[in-house]
Amino acid sequence: MPESKEILELLRSDEPEVLREAAFKAGETKDQDAIPLLVGLLQSGNLGVQEAADTALRDIGGKETVQNMVPLLESEDAPVRNLAMDILRQVGNQDFSTLINLLHNADPDLRIFASDILGSTDNVLAVAPLCESLLKDPEVNVRYQAAVSLGNLAMPEAAKCLDKSLDDDEWVLFAVIEALSKIGADSSVAAMVKRLDTCSDLVASMIVEALGEIGNIKAVTMLLRRLEKSPTALRNKIVQAIVKILGGKSLTLLSEGERENFRQYLRVALKDEDKAIQDDVIRGLAYVGGDDASNDVVRLAATMDVDRESERIEAAIDSLACIGLTKSLVSHAMQNQSSERAQVAVAVLSRIPSPEVTNILIDAFRDKNRDLQREIVQALVKTAGEEAAPFFMDVLKTHEDGTVIKNSLYFLGQKVQYVPAEELLFSFLDHPWNDVKEVALEACIELGSEGMPERFMELVSSDDPLHRLMGVYAVGKLNLAHQKEVLKNALEDEVPDIRKVALESMAQICGFGDDCLEMIVRRLYDENSDVRLTVVELLGQSDEPKTIPYLLQALDDDDDWVRIRAMEALASRQERQATPKLIQLLDSDNKLIVLKVIESLGEIGGQAAFRALLEVSGGDEPELMAAAEEAVQKIQSQGEDE
C-alpha cells in the first residue's frame, strides 16, 4: 500500500482513474492529510471521481473533515452544496462545536443547513442548541428547520422547548406539532389542547391528529369538551383521535349520555371524505353502534372497491359482526335492490352463528342472484347446524349451480353427517361434472351411514370403469378390511387407474403385512409405468426393512420416474445396500438420472459413495461436477467414516 506521500501525489493527477483509485486508498488508510485534496475532488466534473472522494471523506471522518466541509455549504454549485450537507449529516457529530457555531452565523441559509445537519446526529447534545434556535432565531425558516430536526431526533428532552414554541408562526407550528407527535411526551398534551382555542382550523386539525398519535388518555376529556363547539371537519378529526386513544372497547366505559352523544358524532364522521377517518369511525361504532349505525356502515361498505379496498371491507364486516344482529342488517340481507349491500350483510351474518341467523339466511336465499346464493350457502355451511339439513336437501333437489351443489354435499355428508341424505348424496356420484362427483364421493364416505358400504360394493362390480374406480377408492377410505379379496381382483382390472387406486386402498386397509405386500409388489411387473410408480411411492412411505429389496429392484425399471422415486425412497433411509446399483447408474445417458443418483449418494453417504462422487467432481461436465461437489460436502458435513 503506498505511503501517505504517494497517495497525496496521486490525488494531484489529471487522470480520473488514478484519482478514483487514490481516493479509495486514502479512505482505506484514513489519511487525514488527504482531506483538503479530497474536498477539492468533490467539486470535480467527473462523477466517478466525485463519488470516490465522497466515500473516502465519509470513511476518514473526524473534526478535520467536518471543518473542511463547512466552507462548501456556501458554494454556489447546488450539487456540491448538497453533497457537503449529506456528508456532514453522517460525520457532523464528530465535531459538534463547529456545527453549533454555524447556528450563530449571520447567513440564515447556513443556520438552516446547520439545523438540518444536527437533526441527523442522533445525539442528545444537539437538543439544547436546536431548542435555542427554535425559540430565539429571528428567521422563521431557521426555526422551522430546528423544529423538523428536533422531530427527527425524537428525544423527550426537546418536548419542553417545543411546547413553548406552540405560539410561533403557523409555518413553524406545522413542524412543531409533527415533532411533538414523534416524541409523544405526556407533558405536551395539555399545551397542545390549550392551543386549540386560538389556532386556525388547519393547525387545530394537525394538533388533534397528533394527540391521536400520542395516545395519552388525559387528552380524551379535553377533546370531548370541544366536540360540540368545533366545526364539522375538525369535529370529525377529534372523533377519530378519541377512537385512536381509547380504542374500541374502552368507548363502552363512557357514561351512557357521553356514549350516545359520541355515537351520533361517529355517525356524522362516517360521512367524512377522509377514508382514514371512516376506518377509525367504523372501528369505534363496533362498540357503541346500534341499528342506525349498522345501517350506515353497511351502506358505506357496499360502496367500497372489492379489489382495491378488500381490507377496509373486511374491517367493516368485523365491526358489523361486533355490533351484532340488527333489523337493518336483516333488511339488507333480505332486500334485492342492492346486491352489494346484501353481500356485505350476508358476510356479516356468517360471523354471527345462531339458529335465528340460520333462518334469516335460508329465507334470504330464494330470490337472490347466483353469486349471492353462493355467498349465503357458504355462510350457512360455516355457521349452521343440523337444523339447516332439510334446506340443503331441498337445494340439492332443485339447484343447478356447481358451487351451491358442492357446498350442500359437503354440509350434509361431512359437516353434519346427515344420514337421511344417504340416497340423495349417493345419486350425485353420477353427476355430469367431475368436480361435483369428487365432492359427492367424499361426502358419501364421510357420512358414516350403515348402508353406504353396501352401495359402494355394488359399484366395485359395475361395468362402468368410473363406478369401479369410486368403489375401490371407498373400500380403502372406509377401511373395509374384510374386502381384501375385492381389492385383489381390482389389482387385475383392465383400467390402469383402477389398479392404482386398488394399490392405495390395499396399503390403507392392511399396510405391508406379508399377504398384502405380496399382492402390492406383484404390480412392479405391471405393464403400465404409472401403476409401477404407485407401487414404489407406497413402498417409499413405509419404513419396513422388508420393502428394501423391492425398492432395489425398482432401480432396474425401464421408466426413469420409477427409478427416481426408488432412489428418493432409498436415500431418505440412507440405505447403503443401494450404493453399488446407484454407482452403476452414474453411467446413464440421462442427465436427470445421473443428477438424482449424485444427490442420493450424497444423502446415503459412506466411503464408496464418497469415492464415486469425487470421481464425478473431477469430470468435464460442469453441472454434474457442481452437483457432485455439493454431495461430497454433504457427506463431509455429516462426518461419516466407514
Residue, then its C-alpha position, 0 to 999 in steps of 0.5 A: m500500500p503506498e505511503s501517505k506521500e504517494i497517495l497525496e501525489l496521486l490525488r494531484s493527477d489529471e487522470p480520473e482513474v488514478l484519482r478514483e483509485a487514490a481516493f479509495k486508498a486514502g479512505e482505506t488508510k484514513d489519511q487525514d492529510a488527504i482531506p483538503l485534496l479530497v474536498g477539492l475532488l468533490q467539486s470535480g466534473n467527473l462523477g466517478v471521481q466525485e463519488a470516490a472522494d465522497t466515500a473516502l471523506r465519509d470513511i476518514g471522518g473526524k473534526e478535520t473533515v467536518q471543518n473542511m466541509v463547512p466552507l462548501l455549504e456556501s458554494e454556489d454549485a447546488p450539487v456540491r452544496n448538497l453533497a457537503m450537507d449529506i456528508l456532514r449529516q453522517v460525520g457532523n457529530q464528530d465535531f459538534s462545536t463547529l456545527i453549533n457555531l454555524l447556528h450563530n452565523a449571520d447567513p440564515d441559509l447556513r443556520i438552516f443547513a446547520s439545523d438540518i445537519l444536527g437533526s441527523t446526529d442522533n445525539v442528545l447534545a444537539v437538543a439544547p442548541l436546536c431548542e435555542s434556535l427554535l425559540k430565539d432565531p429571528e428567521v422563521n425558516v431557521r426555526y422551522q428547520a430546528a423544529v423538523s430536526l428536533g422531530n427527527l431526533a425524537m428525544p423527550e428532552a426537546a418536548k419542553c422547548l417545543d411546547k413553548s414554541l406552540d405560539d410561533d408562526e403557523w409555518v413553524l407550528f406545522a413542524v412543531i406539532e409533527a415533532l411533538s407527535k414523534i416524541g409523544a411526551d405526556s407533558s405536551v398534551a395539555a399545551m397542545v389542547k390549550r392551543l386549540d382555542t386560538c389556532s386556525d382550523l388547519v393547525a387545530s386539525m394537525i394538533v388533534e391528529a397528533l394527540g391521536e398519535i400520542g395516545n395519552i388518555k388525559a387528552v380524551t376529556m379535553l377533546l370531548r369538551r370541544l366536540e360540540k363547539s368545533p366545526t364539522a371537519l375538525r369535529n370529525k378529526i377529534v372523533q377519530a383521535i378519541v377512537k385512536i386513544l381509547g380504542g374500541k372497547s374502552l368507548t363502552l366505559l363512557s357514561e351512557g349520555e357521553r356514549e350516545n352523544f359520541r355515537q351520533y358524532l361517529r355517525v356524522a364522521l362516517k360521512d367524512e371524505d377522509k377514508a382514514i377517518q371512516d376506518d377509525v369511525i367504523r372501528g369505534l361504532a363496533y362498540v357503541g353502534g346500534d341499528d342506525a349505525s349498522n345501517d350506515v356502515v353497511r351502506l358505506a361498505a357496499t360502496m367500497d372497491v372489492d379489489r382495491e379496498s378488500e381490507r377496509i371491507e373486511a374491517a367493516i364486516d368485523s365491526l358489523a359482526c361486533i355490533g351484532l344482529t340488527k333489523s337493518l342488517v336483516s333488511h339488507a340481507m333480505q332486500n334485492q335492490s342492492s346486491e352489494r349491500a346484501q353481500v356485505a350483510v350476508a358476510v356479516l351474518s356468517r360471523i354471527p352463528s345462531p339458529e335465528v341467523t340460520n333462518i334469516l339466511i335460508d329465507a334470504f336465499r330464494d330470490k337472490n342472484r347466483d353469486l349471492q346464493r353462493e355467498i349465503v350457502q357458504a355462510l350457512v355451511k360455516t355457521a349452521g347446524e343440523e337444523a339447516a339439513p332439510f334446506f340443503m336437501d331441498v337445494l340439492k333437489t332443485h339447484e343447478d349451480g356447481t358451487v351451491i351443489k358442492n357446498s350442500l354435499y359437503f354440509l350434509g355428508q361431512k359437516v353434519q353427517y346427515v344420514p337421511a341424505e344417504e340416497l340423495l348424496f349417493s345419486f350425485l356420484d353420477h353427476p355430469w361434472n367431475d368436480v361435483k362427483e369428487v365432492a359427492l364421493e367424499a361426502c358419501i364416505e364421510l357420512g358414516s351411514e350403515g348402508m353406504p358400504e353396501r352401495f359402494m360394493e355394488l359399484v366395485s362390480s359395475d361395468d362402468p370403469l368410473h363406478r369401479l374406480m369410486g368403489v375401490y377408492a371407498v373400500g380403502k377410505l372406509n377401511l373395509a378390511h374384510q374386502k381384501e379379496v375385492l381389492k385383489n381382483a381390482l389389482e387385475d382390472e383392465v383400467p390402469d387407474i383402477r389398479k392404482v387406486a386398488l394399490e392405495s386402498m390395499a396399503q390403507i386397509c392392511g399396510f405391508g403385512d406379508d399377504c398384502l405386500e405380496m399382492i402390492v409388489r406383484r404390480l412392479y411387473d405391471e405393464n403400465s409405468d404409472v401403476r409401477l410408480t404407485v407401487v414404489e411411492l407406497l413402498g417409499q412411505s413405509d419404513e419396513p426393512k422388508t420393502i428394501p429389496y423391492l425398492l432395489q429392484a425398482l432401480d432396474d425399471d425401464d421408466d426413469w420416474v420409477r427409478i427416481r422415486a426408488m432412489e428418493a425412497l432409498a436415500s431418505r433411509q440412507e440405505r447403503q445396500a443401494t450404493p453399488k446399483l446407484i454407482q452403476l447408474l452414474d453411467s446413464d445417458n440421462k442427465l436427470i438420472v445421473l443428477k438424482v443418483i449424485e444427490s442420493l449418494g450424497e444423502i446415503g453417504g459412506q466411503a464408496a459413495f464418497r469415492a464415486l462422487l469425487e470421481v464425478s467432481g473431477g469430470d468435464e461436465p460442469e453441472l454434474m461436477a457442481a452437483a457432485e461437489e455439493a454431495v461430497q460436502k454433504i457427506q463431509s458435513q455429516g462426518e461419516d467414516e466407514 
